[in-house]
Amino acid sequence: MSMPVIARFTYRIRDGRFAEFRDKLRASTDPKFDSASMPTAIHFHREALPGPRADIVILDIHYESLAAFGVRTAFEQHHLDWAAIWAPRDDAPEALLSLHILSPFDPFA
């Protein structure tokens, strides 16, 4: 039985560059990036209160299984246009702080 997974990306957005980060996200929705495995849901989170973590964005991408996440990741890693958007660069508007692959569970089950 396959279990759903969530890929949680935590980014720090550089000062004054949120619009550029949002443009990268919008570019990622181009149909040329549709693949055999697509997320089942995507959620964005920001700190609700002002303070030292106000520049942090958390992106949760849900997949039906770890295998589905793997298929999607392989697609992204081999797509040159995807790399043009998301390859790590020192001048990017965002810095990836962490990536966690999570599996939801019910501790009361």
N, C-alpha and C positions, 0 to 999 in steps of 0.2 A: 504494500500500500504506500503510495507516495504522499508526502506531507508538504503542505505549502511552505514557502520560505519568503522572507522579506529581506531585500538588499537595502541596508540603511547606510546612506552616504551622509557624512557630516562635513559641511563646507564652512570655511570662514570667508566672507565676502569682503574684499578690500574696500577701503573707504571710498565712497562715492561711485562705486562700480556695480551697484545692484542692477541697474538697467542693462548693462552689458551681460551680466549673468542671465538675466531674464531673456535676453535676445538669444543666448546660446540654447536655453531650454526650448524656446519657440522654434528655433532652427531644427531641433531634434525631433520635432513632430512631423517633419516632411515625410510624405508617403514613401520616399525612396529608402527610408529607414525601417519600413515594415519588414518583419522577418517571420520565419516559421513559428517562432516562439515569441509571444508578446506578453507584457505585464497584464495581470488581471486587475490591478489598481495602482494608482500612484498618489501619494500624499506628500504635501510639503508642510513643514513646521518651522515657525520662527519663535523666538523668545517673546512671551506676551508682555513682559515688563522691561522697561529701559534698564540698561546696565552693561556690564562688561561682556555679556554674551549676546548683545543685540545684533552683532554682525554674523551670527551663526545661523545657517540654514540646514535643516535636516530633511533629506529626501528619502522617503520610503517607497520602494518599488516592490510590489507583490507579484509573486510567480506561483503557478500551480504546484511546482515541485522544484527540487534542486536540479533535476535534469533540465527542466524548462529554463531555469536561470543559466545553466551551462550552455545551452543552445544559443540563447540570446547573447551571452557574453562572447562566445566564439564569433557570432555574426558581427558584433561591434568591433572586435579586435581585428577583423579582416576587412572592414569597410573603410576605405581611404577617406571618404567624405566625413564619416563619423570621427575618425582620428583628427581630421582637420579642425573639428569643433572641440573635441574633448581630450586630446592628447595633453599630458601635463606640460605646462609652459610657465616660465618664471613671470611672464607678463600677463598671465590670465587674470580675469577679474575675481576668480575664486581660488582658494587653496583647499585641496582635499585633506581633511584632518584625519578621517577614519572611514573605513568600510567594514560593516559587520553583516554577516549572513545569519539571519535569525530564523528560528523555527518557533512559531507560536505554540503554546501549550496551555492546558487548563490544570492548574495545580490542585483543583478540587475534584477532578475526575477520578 
